[in-house]
Amino acid sequence: EEIAKGVLAKAEQHARKKGLRVVKSTALAGHPARAIVDFAKKNKVDLIVMGSRGLGDIEGLLLGSVSHKVSQLTDRPCLTTA
């Protein structure tokens, strides 16, 4: 829990440095993709923003990815960054 809080604090700080005025973060438990999609729907999120680990096509195909699964499960717009 403490590690998650530290990661989220850094992410919020970075977002504010980049000019975002309203920044909210949350740590969730459970299956990552499903937890993100459920949270977005429950909180009426306008846009889901995720990073990618940079797996190649083969690794991504074999292992799957949270960002790919989220984009398949949600009806919300998704932005995936490198």
BELZI-V359034 format. One record per residue. N is the residue number from 1. SS is DSSP state (H for helix, E for strand, - for the rest). OMEGA is omega in degrees with one decimal (* if undefined). Layout:
N|SS|OMEGA + N|SS|OMEGA
This chain:
1|-|179.6 + 2|H|178.2 + 3|H|179.2 + 4|H|179.0 + 5|H|178.8 + 6|H|179.1 + 7|H|-179.6 + 8|H|178.6 + 9|H|177.8 + 10|H|-179.7 + 11|H|178.1 + 12|H|179.2 + 13|H|179.8 + 14|H|-179.8 + 15|H|179.2 + 16|H|176.4 + 17|H|-178.8 + 18|-|173.3 + 19|-|177.7 + 20|-|-177.9 + 21|-|-179.9 + 22|-|-178.1 + 23|-|176.6 + 24|-|178.0 + 25|-|-178.6 + 26|-|172.2 + 27|-|-177.6 + 28|-|175.5 + 29|-|177.2 + 30|-|177.2 + 31|-|-170.6 + 32|H|-176.3 + 33|H|-179.4 + 34|H|179.7 + 35|H|179.5 + 36|H|-178.3 + 37|H|179.7 + 38|H|178.4 + 39|H|-178.6 + 40|H|-179.5 + 41|H|-177.9 + 42|H|-176.5 + 43|-|177.4 + 44|-|-179.7 + 45|-|-179.5 + 46|-|-174.4 + 47|E|175.2 + 48|E|-179.8 + 49|E|-178.1 + 50|E|172.6 + 51|E|174.5 + 52|-|-179.9 + 53|-|177.8 + 54|-|176.2 + 55|-|176.1 + 56|-|-177.4 + 57|H|-177.5 + 58|H|179.8 + 59|H|179.5 + 60|H|178.7 + 61|H|-177.0 + 62|H|-174.3 + 63|H|-172.2 + 64|-|177.8 + 65|-|179.4 + 66|H|-177.9 + 67|H|178.1 + 68|H|-179.1 + 69|H|178.3 + 70|H|-178.4 + 71|H|178.3 + 72|H|-174.3 + 73|H|-172.0 + 74|-|172.1 + 75|-|-180.0 + 76|-|173.5 + 77|E|179.2 + 78|E|174.0 + 79|E|179.2 + 80|E|-178.3 + 81|E|178.9 + 82|-|*
